[in-house]
Amino acid sequence: MLKSFLNFDSMVTPKIITVIYWLSIVAVIIGGFMSMFSGYQGFTFANFLMGLGIIVGGVLMTRIYCELFIVIFKINQNLSKIANRE
């Protein structure tokens, strides 16, 4: 275990990306709700729509961003399997 970690045979970053993904989702939802209930006018329909857009768009963009990182690591994993076959 330690030898594969020190030789970079196993990747730690995909596990970290999962934690970052969930923390980002929580931050996006909190930011969306803060946007809904902030402002000088208080709760308005425009603030509600903006907060809802932040939540939906933020969750979607966070998912896409993290998936791109995971795809890069999956490509590396598959290339390692190919290299070990030969």
Distance bins in CASP14 RR format, pairs under 12 A and 6 or more apart:
PFRMAT RR
TARGET T0000
AUTHOR 0000-0000-0000
RMODE 2
METHOD distances of the structure
MODEL  1
1 7 0 0 0 0 0 1 0 0 0 0 0
1 9 0 0 0 0 0 1 0 0 0 0 0
1 10 0 0 0 0 1 0 0 0 0 0 0
1 12 0 0 0 0 0 1 0 0 0 0 0
2 9 0 0 0 0 0 1 0 0 0 0 0
2 10 0 0 0 0 0 1 0 0 0 0 0
3 9 1 0 0 1 0 0 0 0 0 0 0
3 10 0 0 0 0 1 0 0 0 0 0 0
4 10 1 0 1 0 0 0 0 0 0 0 0
4 11 0 0 0 0 1 0 0 0 0 0 0
4 12 0 0 0 0 0 1 0 0 0 0 0
4 80 0 0 0 0 0 1 0 0 0 0 0
5 11 0 0 0 0 1 0 0 0 0 0 0
5 12 1 0 0 1 0 0 0 0 0 0 0
6 12 0 0 0 0 0 1 0 0 0 0 0
7 80 0 0 0 0 0 1 0 0 0 0 0
8 76 0 0 0 0 0 1 0 0 0 0 0
8 80 0 0 0 0 0 1 0 0 0 0 0
9 76 0 0 0 0 0 1 0 0 0 0 0
9 77 0 0 0 0 0 1 0 0 0 0 0
9 80 0 0 0 0 1 0 0 0 0 0 0
9 83 0 0 0 0 0 1 0 0 0 0 0
9 84 0 0 0 0 0 1 0 0 0 0 0
10 73 0 0 0 0 0 1 0 0 0 0 0
10 76 0 0 0 0 0 1 0 0 0 0 0
10 77 0 0 0 0 1 0 0 0 0 0 0
10 80 0 0 0 0 0 1 0 0 0 0 0
11 17 0 0 0 0 1 0 0 0 0 0 0
11 69 0 0 0 0 0 1 0 0 0 0 0
11 70 0 0 0 0 0 1 0 0 0 0 0
11 72 0 0 0 0 0 1 0 0 0 0 0
11 73 1 0 1 0 0 0 0 0 0 0 0
11 74 0 0 0 0 0 1 0 0 0 0 0
11 75 0 0 0 0 0 1 0 0 0 0 0
11 76 1 0 0 1 0 0 0 0 0 0 0
11 77 1 0 0 1 0 0 0 0 0 0 0
11 80 0 0 0 0 1 0 0 0 0 0 0
12 18 0 0 0 0 0 1 0 0 0 0 0
12 19 0 0 0 0 0 1 0 0 0 0 0
12 73 0 0 0 0 0 1 0 0 0 0 0
13 19 0 0 0 0 0 1 0 0 0 0 0
13 20 0 0 0 0 1 0 0 0 0 0 0
13 66 0 0 0 0 0 1 0 0 0 0 0
13 69 1 0 0 1 0 0 0 0 0 0 0
13 70 0 0 0 0 1 0 0 0 0 0 0
13 72 0 0 0 0 1 0 0 0 0 0 0
13 73 1 0 0 1 0 0 0 0 0 0 0
13 74 0 0 0 0 0 1 0 0 0 0 0
13 76 0 0 0 0 1 0 0 0 0 0 0
13 77 0 0 0 0 0 1 0 0 0 0 0
14 20 0 0 0 0 0 1 0 0 0 0 0
14 21 0 0 0 0 0 1 0 0 0 0 0
14 66 0 0 0 0 1 0 0 0 0 0 0
14 67 0 0 0 0 0 1 0 0 0 0 0
14 69 1 0 0 1 0 0 0 0 0 0 0
14 70 1 0 0 1 0 0 0 0 0 0 0
14 71 0 0 0 0 0 1 0 0 0 0 0
14 72 0 0 0 0 1 0 0 0 0 0 0
14 73 1 0 1 0 0 0 0 0 0 0 0
14 74 0 0 0 0 1 0 0 0 0 0 0
14 75 0 0 0 0 0 1 0 0 0 0 0
14 76 0 0 0 0 1 0 0 0 0 0 0
14 77 0 0 0 0 1 0 0 0 0 0 0
15 21 0 0 0 0 0 1 0 0 0 0 0
15 22 0 0 0 0 0 1 0 0 0 0 0
15 69 0 0 0 0 0 1 0 0 0 0 0
15 70 0 0 0 0 0 1 0 0 0 0 0
15 73 0 0 0 0 0 1 0 0 0 0 0
16 22 0 0 0 0 0 1 0 0 0 0 0
16 23 0 0 0 0 0 1 0 0 0 0 0
16 66 0 0 0 0 0 1 0 0 0 0 0
16 69 0 0 0 0 1 0 0 0 0 0 0
16 70 0 0 0 0 0 1 0 0 0 0 0
16 73 0 0 0 0 0 1 0 0 0 0 0
17 23 0 0 0 0 0 1 0 0 0 0 0
17 24 0 0 0 0 0 1 0 0 0 0 0
17 62 0 0 0 0 0 1 0 0 0 0 0
17 63 0 0 0 0 0 1 0 0 0 0 0
17 65 0 0 0 0 1 0 0 0 0 0 0
17 66 1 0 1 0 0 0 0 0 0 0 0
17 67 0 0 0 0 1 0 0 0 0 0 0
17 68 0 0 0 0 1 0 0 0 0 0 0
17 69 1 0 1 0 0 0 0 0 0 0 0
17 70 1 0 0 1 0 0 0 0 0 0 0
17 71 0 0 0 0 0 1 0 0 0 0 0
17 72 0 0 0 0 1 0 0 0 0 0 0
17 73 1 0 0 1 0 0 0 0 0 0 0
17 74 0 0 0 0 0 1 0 0 0 0 0
18 24 0 0 0 0 0 1 0 0 0 0 0
18 25 0 0 0 0 0 1 0 0 0 0 0
18 62 0 0 0 0 0 1 0 0 0 0 0
18 63 0 0 0 0 0 1 0 0 0 0 0
18 66 1 0 0 1 0 0 0 0 0 0 0
18 67 0 0 0 0 0 1 0 0 0 0 0
18 69 0 0 0 0 0 1 0 0 0 0 0
18 70 0 0 0 0 1 0 0 0 0 0 0
18 73 0 0 0 0 0 1 0 0 0 0 0
19 25 0 0 0 0 0 1 0 0 0 0 0
19 26 0 0 0 0 0 1 0 0 0 0 0
19 66 0 0 0 0 0 1 0 0 0 0 0
20 26 0 0 0 0 0 1 0 0 0 0 0
20 27 0 0 0 0 0 1 0 0 0 0 0
20 62 0 0 0 0 1 0 0 0 0 0 0
20 63 0 0 0 0 0 1 0 0 0 0 0
20 65 0 0 0 0 1 0 0 0 0 0 0
20 66 1 0 0 1 0 0 0 0 0 0 0
20 69 0 0 0 0 1 0 0 0 0 0 0
20 70 0 0 0 0 0 1 0 0 0 0 0
21 27 0 0 0 0 0 1 0 0 0 0 0
21 28 0 0 0 0 0 1 0 0 0 0 0
21 58 0 0 0 0 0 1 0 0 0 0 0
21 59 0 0 0 0 0 1 0 0 0 0 0
21 61 0 0 0 0 0 1 0 0 0 0 0
21 62 1 0 0 1 0 0 0 0 0 0 0
21 63 1 0 0 1 0 0 0 0 0 0 0
21 64 0 0 0 0 0 1 0 0 0 0 0
21 65 0 0 0 0 1 0 0 0 0 0 0
21 66 1 0 1 0 0 0 0 0 0 0 0
21 67 0 0 0 0 1 0 0 0 0 0 0
21 68 0 0 0 0 0 1 0 0 0 0 0
21 69 0 0 0 0 1 0 0 0 0 0 0
21 70 0 0 0 0 1 0 0 0 0 0 0
22 28 0 0 0 0 0 1 0 0 0 0 0
22 29 0 0 0 0 0 1 0 0 0 0 0
22 59 0 0 0 0 0 1 0 0 0 0 0
22 62 0 0 0 0 1 0 0 0 0 0 0
22 63 0 0 0 0 0 1 0 0 0 0 0
22 66 0 0 0 0 1 0 0 0 0 0 0
23 29 0 0 0 0 0 1 0 0 0 0 0
23 30 0 0 0 0 0 1 0 0 0 0 0
23 62 0 0 0 0 1 0 0 0 0 0 0
23 66 0 0 0 0 0 1 0 0 0 0 0
24 30 0 0 0 0 0 1 0 0 0 0 0
24 31 0 0 0 0 0 1 0 0 0 0 0
24 57 0 0 0 0 0 1 0 0 0 0 0
24 58 0 0 0 0 1 0 0 0 0 0 0
24 59 0 0 0 0 1 0 0 0 0 0 0
24 60 0 0 0 0 0 1 0 0 0 0 0
24 61 0 0 0 0 1 0 0 0 0 0 0
24 62 1 0 1 0 0 0 0 0 0 0 0
24 63 0 0 0 0 1 0 0 0 0 0 0
24 64 0 0 0 0 0 1 0 0 0 0 0
24 65 0 0 0 0 1 0 0 0 0 0 0
24 66 1 0 0 1 0 0 0 0 0 0 0
24 69 0 0 0 0 0 1 0 0 0 0 0
25 31 0 0 0 0 0 1 0 0 0 0 0
25 32 0 0 0 0 0 1 0 0 0 0 0
25 55 0 0 0 0 1 0 0 0 0 0 0
25 56 0 0 0 0 0 1 0 0 0 0 0
25 57 0 0 0 0 0 1 0 0 0 0 0
25 58 0 0 0 0 1 0 0 0 0 0 0
25 59 1 0 0 1 0 0 0 0 0 0 0
25 60 0 0 0 0 0 1 0 0 0 0 0
25 61 0 0 0 0 0 1 0 0 0 0 0
25 62 1 0 0 1 0 0 0 0 0 0 0
25 63 0 0 0 0 1 0 0 0 0 0 0
25 65 0 0 0 0 0 1 0 0 0 0 0
25 66 0 0 0 0 1 0 0 0 0 0 0
26 32 0 0 0 0 0 1 0 0 0 0 0
26 33 0 0 0 0 0 1 0 0 0 0 0
26 55 0 0 0 0 0 1 0 0 0 0 0
26 58 0 0 0 0 0 1 0 0 0 0 0
26 59 0 0 0 0 0 1 0 0 0 0 0
26 62 0 0 0 0 0 1 0 0 0 0 0
27 33 0 0 0 0 0 1 0 0 0 0 0
27 34 0 0 0 0 0 1 0 0 0 0 0
27 54 0 0 0 0 0 1 0 0 0 0 0
27 55 0 0 0 0 0 1 0 0 0 0 0
27 58 0 0 0 0 1 0 0 0 0 0 0
27 59 0 0 0 0 0 1 0 0 0 0 0
27 62 0 0 0 0 1 0 0 0 0 0 0
28 34 0 0 0 0 0 1 0 0 0 0 0
28 35 0 0 0 0 0 1 0 0 0 0 0
28 51 0 0 0 0 0 1 0 0 0 0 0
28 52 0 0 0 0 0 1 0 0 0 0 0
28 53 0 0 0 0 0 1 0 0 0 0 0
28 54 1 0 0 1 0 0 0 0 0 0 0
28 55 1 0 0 1 0 0 0 0 0 0 0
28 56 0 0 0 0 1 0 0 0 0 0 0
28 57 1 0 0 1 0 0 0 0 0 0 0
28 58 1 0 1 0 0 0 0 0 0 0 0
28 59 1 0 1 0 0 0 0 0 0 0 0
28 60 0 0 0 0 1 0 0 0 0 0 0
28 61 0 0 0 0 1 0 0 0 0 0 0
28 62 1 0 0 1 0 0 0 0 0 0 0
28 63 0 0 0 0 0 1 0 0 0 0 0
28 65 0 0 0 0 0 1 0 0 0 0 0
29 35 0 0 0 0 0 1 0 0 0 0 0
29 36 0 0 0 0 0 1 0 0 0 0 0
29 51 0 0 0 0 1 0 0 0 0 0 0
29 52 0 0 0 0 0 1 0 0 0 0 0
29 53 0 0 0 0 0 1 0 0 0 0 0
29 54 0 0 0 0 1 0 0 0 0 0 0
29 55 1 0 1 0 0 0 0 0 0 0 0
29 56 0 0 0 0 0 1 0 0 0 0 0
29 57 0 0 0 0 0 1 0 0 0 0 0
29 58 0 0 0 0 1 0 0 0 0 0 0
29 59 1 0 0 1 0 0 0 0 0 0 0
29 62 0 0 0 0 0 1 0 0 0 0 0
30 36 0 0 0 0 0 1 0 0 0 0 0
30 37 0 0 0 0 0 1 0 0 0 0 0
30 38 0 0 0 0 0 1 0 0 0 0 0
30 51 0 0 0 0 0 1 0 0 0 0 0
30 54 0 0 0 0 0 1 0 0 0 0 0
30 55 0 0 0 0 1 0 0 0 0 0 0
30 58 0 0 0 0 0 1 0 0 0 0 0
31 37 0 0 0 0 0 1 0 0 0 0 0
31 38 0 0 0 0 1 0 0 0 0 0 0
31 47 0 0 0 0 0 1 0 0 0 0 0
31 50 0 0 0 0 0 1 0 0 0 0 0
31 51 1 0 0 1 0 0 0 0 0 0 0
31 52 0 0 0 0 0 1 0 0 0 0 0
31 53 0 0 0 0 0 1 0 0 0 0 0
31 54 1 0 0 1 0 0 0 0 0 0 0
31 55 1 0 0 1 0 0 0 0 0 0 0
31 57 0 0 0 0 0 1 0 0 0 0 0
31 58 0 0 0 0 1 0 0 0 0 0 0
31 59 0 0 0 0 0 1 0 0 0 0 0
32 38 0 0 0 0 1 0 0 0 0 0 0
32 47 0 0 0 0 1 0 0 0 0 0 0
32 48 0 0 0 0 1 0 0 0 0 0 0
32 49 0 0 0 0 0 1 0 0 0 0 0
32 50 0 0 0 0 1 0 0 0 0 0 0
32 51 1 0 1 0 0 0 0 0 0 0 0
32 52 1 0 0 1 0 0 0 0 0 0 0
32 53 1 0 0 1 0 0 0 0 0 0 0
32 54 1 0 1 0 0 0 0 0 0 0 0
32 55 1 0 1 0 0 0 0 0 0 0 0
32 56 0 0 0 0 1 0 0 0 0 0 0
32 57 0 0 0 0 1 0 0 0 0 0 0
32 58 0 0 0 0 1 0 0 0 0 0 0
32 59 0 0 0 0 0 1 0 0 0 0 0
33 43 0 0 0 0 0 1 0 0 0 0 0
33 47 0 0 0 0 0 1 0 0 0 0 0
33 48 0 0 0 0 0 1 0 0 0 0 0
33 50 0 0 0 0 0 1 0 0 0 0 0
33 51 1 0 0 1 0 0 0 0 0 0 0
33 52 0 0 0 0 1 0 0 0 0 0 0
33 53 0 0 0 0 0 1 0 0 0 0 0
33 54 0 0 0 0 1 0 0 0 0 0 0
33 55 1 0 0 1 0 0 0 0 0 0 0
34 42 0 0 0 0 0 1 0 0 0 0 0
34 43 0 0 0 0 0 1 0 0 0 0 0
34 47 0 0 0 0 0 1 0 0 0 0 0
34 50 0 0 0 0 0 1 0 0 0 0 0
34 51 0 0 0 0 1 0 0 0 0 0 0
34 54 0 0 0 0 1 0 0 0 0 0 0
34 55 0 0 0 0 0 1 0 0 0 0 0
35 42 0 0 0 0 0 1 0 0 0 0 0
35 43 0 0 0 0 0 1 0 0 0 0 0
35 44 0 0 0 0 0 1 0 0 0 0 0
35 46 0 0 0 0 0 1 0 0 0 0 0
35 47 1 0 0 1 0 0 0 0 0 0 0
35 48 0 0 0 0 1 0 0 0 0 0 0
35 49 0 0 0 0 1 0 0 0 0 0 0
35 50 1 0 1 0 0 0 0 0 0 0 0
35 51 1 0 1 0 0 0 0 0 0 0 0
35 52 0 0 0 0 1 0 0 0 0 0 0
35 53 0 0 0 0 1 0 0 0 0 0 0
35 54 1 0 1 0 0 0 0 0 0 0 0
35 55 0 0 0 0 1 0 0 0 0 0 0
35 58 0 0 0 0 0 1 0 0 0 0 0
36 42 0 0 0 0 1 0 0 0 0 0 0
36 43 1 0 0 1 0 0 0 0 0 0 0
36 44 0 0 0 0 1 0 0 0 0 0 0
36 45 0 0 0 0 0 1 0 0 0 0 0
36 46 0 0 0 0 0 1 0 0 0 0 0
36 47 1 0 1 0 0 0 0 0 0 0 0
36 48 1 0 1 0 0 0 0 0 0 0 0
36 49 0 0 0 0 1 0 0 0 0 0 0
36 50 1 0 0 1 0 0 0 0 0 0 0
36 51 1 0 1 0 0 0 0 0 0 0 0
36 52 1 0 0 1 0 0 0 0 0 0 0
36 53 0 0 0 0 1 0 0 0 0 0 0
36 54 0 0 0 0 1 0 0 0 0 0 0
36 55 0 0 0 0 1 0 0 0 0 0 0
37 43 1 0 1 0 0 0 0 0 0 0 0
37 44 0 0 0 0 1 0 0 0 0 0 0
37 47 1 0 0 1 0 0 0 0 0 0 0
37 48 0 0 0 0 1 0 0 0 0 0 0
37 50 0 0 0 0 0 1 0 0 0 0 0
37 51 0 0 0 0 1 0 0 0 0 0 0
38 44 0 0 0 0 0 1 0 0 0 0 0
38 46 0 0 0 0 0 1 0 0 0 0 0
38 47 1 0 0 1 0 0 0 0 0 0 0
38 48 0 0 0 0 0 1 0 0 0 0 0
38 50 0 0 0 0 1 0 0 0 0 0 0
38 51 0 0 0 0 1 0 0 0 0 0 0
38 54 0 0 0 0 0 1 0 0 0 0 0
39 46 0 0 0 0 0 1 0 0 0 0 0
39 47 1 0 0 1 0 0 0 0 0 0 0
39 48 0 0 0 0 0 1 0 0 0 0 0
39 50 0 0 0 0 0 1 0 0 0 0 0
39 51 0 0 0 0 0 1 0 0 0 0 0
40 47 0 0 0 0 0 1 0 0 0 0 0
41 47 1 0 0 1 0 0 0 0 0 0 0
41 48 0 0 0 0 0 1 0 0 0 0 0
42 48 0 0 0 0 0 1 0 0 0 0 0
43 49 0 0 0 0 0 1 0 0 0 0 0
43 50 0 0 0 0 0 1 0 0 0 0 0
43 51 0 0 0 0 0 1 0 0 0 0 0
44 50 0 0 0 0 1 0 0 0 0 0 0
44 51 0 0 0 0 0 1 0 0 0 0 0
45 51 0 0 0 0 0 1 0 0 0 0 0
45 52 0 0 0 0 0 1 0 0 0 0 0
46 52 0 0 0 0 0 1 0 0 0 0 0
46 53 0 0 0 0 0 1 0 0 0 0 0
47 53 0 0 0 0 0 1 0 0 0 0 0
47 54 0 0 0 0 0 1 0 0 0 0 0
48 54 0 0 0 0 0 1 0 0 0 0 0
48 55 0 0 0 0 0 1 0 0 0 0 0
49 55 0 0 0 0 0 1 0 0 0 0 0
49 56 0 0 0 0 0 1 0 0 0 0 0
50 56 0 0 0 0 0 1 0 0 0 0 0
50 57 0 0 0 0 0 1 0 0 0 0 0
51 57 0 0 0 0 1 0 0 0 0 0 0
51 58 0 0 0 0 0 1 0 0 0 0 0
51 59 0 0 0 0 0 1 0 0 0 0 0
52 58 0 0 0 0 0 1 0 0 0 0 0
52 59 0 0 0 0 0 1 0 0 0 0 0
53 59 0 0 0 0 1 0 0 0 0 0 0
53 60 0 0 0 0 1 0 0 0 0 0 0
53 61 0 0 0 0 0 1 0 0 0 0 0
54 60 0 0 0 0 0 1 0 0 0 0 0
54 61 0 0 0 0 0 1 0 0 0 0 0
54 62 0 0 0 0 0 1 0 0 0 0 0
55 61 0 0 0 0 0 1 0 0 0 0 0
55 62 0 0 0 0 0 1 0 0 0 0 0
56 62 0 0 0 0 0 1 0 0 0 0 0
56 63 0 0 0 0 0 1 0 0 0 0 0
57 63 0 0 0 0 1 0 0 0 0 0 0
57 64 0 0 0 0 1 0 0 0 0 0 0
57 65 0 0 0 0 0 1 0 0 0 0 0
58 64 0 0 0 0 1 0 0 0 0 0 0
58 65 0 0 0 0 1 0 0 0 0 0 0
58 66 0 0 0 0 0 1 0 0 0 0 0
59 65 0 0 0 0 0 1 0 0 0 0 0
59 66 0 0 0 0 0 1 0 0 0 0 0
60 66 0 0 0 0 0 1 0 0 0 0 0
60 67 0 0 0 0 0 1 0 0 0 0 0
61 67 0 0 0 0 0 1 0 0 0 0 0
61 68 0 0 0 0 0 1 0 0 0 0 0
62 68 0 0 0 0 0 1 0 0 0 0 0
62 69 0 0 0 0 0 1 0 0 0 0 0
63 69 0 0 0 0 0 1 0 0 0 0 0
63 70 0 0 0 0 0 1 0 0 0 0 0
64 70 0 0 0 0 0 1 0 0 0 0 0
64 71 0 0 0 0 0 1 0 0 0 0 0
65 71 0 0 0 0 0 1 0 0 0 0 0
65 72 0 0 0 0 0 1 0 0 0 0 0
66 72 0 0 0 0 0 1 0 0 0 0 0
66 73 0 0 0 0 0 1 0 0 0 0 0
67 73 0 0 0 0 0 1 0 0 0 0 0
67 74 0 0 0 0 1 0 0 0 0 0 0
68 74 0 0 0 0 0 1 0 0 0 0 0
68 75 0 0 0 0 0 1 0 0 0 0 0
69 75 0 0 0 0 0 1 0 0 0 0 0
69 76 0 0 0 0 0 1 0 0 0 0 0
70 76 0 0 0 0 0 1 0 0 0 0 0
70 77 0 0 0 0 0 1 0 0 0 0 0
71 77 0 0 0 0 0 1 0 0 0 0 0
71 78 0 0 0 0 0 1 0 0 0 0 0
72 78 0 0 0 0 0 1 0 0 0 0 0
72 79 0 0 0 0 0 1 0 0 0 0 0
73 79 0 0 0 0 0 1 0 0 0 0 0
73 80 0 0 0 0 0 1 0 0 0 0 0
74 80 0 0 0 0 0 1 0 0 0 0 0
74 81 0 0 0 0 0 1 0 0 0 0 0
75 81 0 0 0 0 0 1 0 0 0 0 0
75 82 0 0 0 0 0 1 0 0 0 0 0
76 82 0 0 0 0 0 1 0 0 0 0 0
76 83 0 0 0 0 0 1 0 0 0 0 0
77 83 0 0 0 0 0 1 0 0 0 0 0
77 84 0 0 0 0 0 1 0 0 0 0 0
78 84 0 0 0 0 0 1 0 0 0 0 0
78 85 0 0 0 0 0 1 0 0 0 0 0
79 85 0 0 0 0 0 1 0 0 0 0 0
79 86 0 0 0 0 0 1 0 0 0 0 0
80 86 0 0 0 0 0 1 0 0 0 0 0
END
